């Protein structure tokens, strides 16, 4: 049986695209597996609905939605998707996804959390499935739950902050709500990730443990390697090369410079996963 991931929203649109897709700072990916459809993240705006239409996918055909974490560029399009779906949909998200989240950069603090309150989303049809531990949301497909932080070099993005009541100030956001999808295949683990704030190596190690896979078959989605420091970038690239995946389809917060480095390391195994890109792999 094959599974297919289609990039619905990303920062970039291929220059040779045959359809008038829209791009934006955000991410949304459609997973077709075992006759079921799951949408991971919804981008920043209604762009997700526009691009789904061009792909011939009606929101009413979705079986579930999962949110990788509580940032606006991954959740802002959720109201539009729910409105067009016209039915109640399971929405998987971490129990801490609606926490206060800010970006503090160049002296400017701005809210970057989920822009729509849960009550409004529930009224539109969201049937919230609160997650902390790994959960099999579709047959053969797991949502990671909180990702254990075991590496010393994956220190994350210091510009992403959250209020710390105990310390009385904004501190680096631990982003405990950061999650990814894990698919077990005959060739190993496939990770489908939104932003990977937990660290790519942490996510892969957790995915191997959850699924019982022995190797990484492929990676799809954001890596958040663009905004982090060179130490984390270099160590992550080295470890990813050691995993020897069959494909790396990166996008969104990876950034063009890091995508070029991934291309140099993986050659034809690297896929620039812009809007409209399809990645097909065999499941068990």
N, C-alpha and C positions, 0 to 999 in steps of 0.2 A: 504494500500500500504506500502511496506517495502522499507527501504533504507539500503545501505551497504557501510561501510567505510573499505577500505583495506589499510594497511600500506605498502607502496611501498619502502620507504627508511627510515631507522632509524639507530641509533648508534649500535643497537644490533640485532642479528639473533638468534632465538630460537635454543637450542642445539638439539632439536628433529625435526628440519625442514627436510621435505622430499625433498626439492629442494635446489640447490646450490645458494641460495640468497647471495648477497653481502651486507655488512653493512658499514656505514661510518658516520662520524660526520655530520649529516644532517637529513632532514625530507622531506618526500613526502607522500601524502595520496590521494587515489582515492575514490571519492564519486560517487556511482551509485544511482540515485534517479529519479523516474518518467520517466524511459527510457532514461535519459540523463547521461552523464559522465563528471565529473569535476575533474581535478587534482589540488589539493591544494599543492603548492610548488613543487620543482623539485630536492631537494637534492643538493649536492655539485658538483657532476661530472656526467658522463654518467652512473653511477650505476643505475639511475632511469630507463634508457632504458633497461638495462640488466634485472632488476627485473620485469619490466612490461612484458617483453618477457616471463619470467618464469611463470607469472600469466596469460598468454594467452591474454594480452591486447595490441593491436596495438595502437601506438600514433595517427594514423589516425582515430581511433574510438572516440577520445575525442571530446567533444562539446565545452569545455572551459577550461581555466587554470586560477587559482587565485594565487596570491603571497601574503603571509601573511605579509611580510615586506621585506625591502631591504638588507638582509644579504646574504653573499655568500653561506652559508650552506643550504639556502632555495631556491636559485635562480641559482646556478652554472650550474645545468643540463638543464636549459631552452633551450639553443641552440640545444642540442642533441634531445630534445623532438620535437622541432619545425622542425628540419631537417627531422626526421622520420615521422612526421605527414604529410608532403607534401601538406599542405593546409594552408590557413589563419585561425588563431584561435583567438577568443577573449581572451585577457590576462588582467584580472582585477588586478589592483594594485593601491596603494595610489599614489597621485600626488607627494608626497615627497619621494618616494621609492628610487630614484636614487641619493639622497643626499650623501655627504661625511660621511662615517662611519668608525670609528676606534676602535680597542681594545687597551687599555693602561694597561698592566699588567706586574708587576715586571720590570718596567723601559723600557719595549719594546712597541713601538707603531706600530701597523700594520693595514693595510686597511682590512676591513671586509665587505665592501659594495658589490653591484652587480658587478660581474667581467666583464660583457659584456655590451657594450654601447647600448643605445636604438636604434640607427640607425641600428646597426648590427642585433639586434633582429627583428626589423621591416622588414628588408630585408629577414629574414628567415621565415617570416609569422606571426609575432606577430601583432595583431590588438589591440593596447592598449586601454583599457577602464579605464580612469583615475577616481579614486574614492576619495572622501572625506567624503561624507555623506552615510548613509546606502543605499544599493541598492539590489533589488531582482534580483539576477543574474540567477536563475532558479526558476521555480514555487515552492513556499514554502521554498526557501533557500535564505537567506540574507547574504551579505557581510557587515560587521559591519561599515565600514568607520572608522574615527578616534574615539577612545574610550575615553569617558570622564574620567578624573582622579578624583575620588571623595573620595577615602579612604585616610587616613593619614599614614597608615602603609605600603602601597605598594610603596616603594621608588625606586625600581628597582636596576639595576646593575651598580654600579659606575665605573666599568672598561670599559664600553661602552661609548665612547665619540665622539663628533663631534665639528668641528671648530665653534667658536662663534665670528663673526666679530666684534660685538659691544664690547665685552670684550677682544678681542685680544688674545684668548687662546682656548684650548680645554676644553669643559665642558661636564658634563654628557649628553649623547644623550637623548633627550626627546622621541625619537622614535615615533613621531606622525604618522608615516606610519604603525604602528603595527595594524593588523586587524585580525578578526576571522570570521568564518562562523556560522550562526545561523539557526537552523532548528526547525520549529514549529511542534510538534507532539501532538497526543491525550493525552500523558502522561506528556507533558511539553517541556521545551527547551532542545535541544541538541546543545552543543557548540563543534565546531571542530576548534582547534586552532593550530597555528604554534609554536610560542614561548611565547606568552602571556607576552610580555614586558610591557604591560599596567597594568598588575596585574590581577590575576585570578578573584578576587572579582569584580573589575571594569568591567571586560569583562562580567561576568555573569549578573551583574546588568544592563549593557547596553543591553545585549541580551534579558533579560526579558522585558525591556522597548520597544525594537524594535519589538519584536514578539507578545507582549501582553500575553505571557505565565505567569502562576502564580507560577510555580516551575521549578527547574532544574531536568530534567529527566536523563541527562548523559553528561559526559565530555569526549572528545577524543583529544589527542595530547599533545604537549609540554606545560609545566607549568612555566618554568624558575624559579622554586623554588630551584633548586640545587645551583645556584650561589649567591642567595640573602642572606641577613642576617637572623639570628635566629628569630628576632622580627617579620619580615615579614612572615617567614615560619610558626611560631606558630600561628599567628593571621589568616593566610590564611587557615591552616588546621582546625582551630576551626570553621571558617565561612563555609568552605566546608562541614564539618560534620553537621552543622546546616541546610544547604540546603537539606541534606538527599537524594542525587541523587541515582538512581537505579544502575548506574554503573559509574566507573571512569577508563578510559583507557588512562593511561599516558605513555609518552615516551620522547625521545630526551633530552632536557635540564632539565628534571625533576631530573635526576641523580639517581643512584642506592640507595643511602642512603635515599633520599626522597621517592623513590618508596617503600622501606621497611616500612617507616612510614605510607604511604598511605595504604599499605597492612594491617598494624596493625589496622588502623582506620576503614577500609571498608571491610576487610575480603574477602568473595567471590565476593563482588561487585567490587573489584579492578581487573583490567586487565593489565598485563604488555604488552603494545602494541608494540611489536617488529615487525620486517619485516615479512610480510605474515599474520599477525593477521587480522581477519575479525570481525567487529562489526556490527551487524544487529539490526535495530530498526524499529518500526512501525511509519509511518508518519500519518498525518490526512487523 
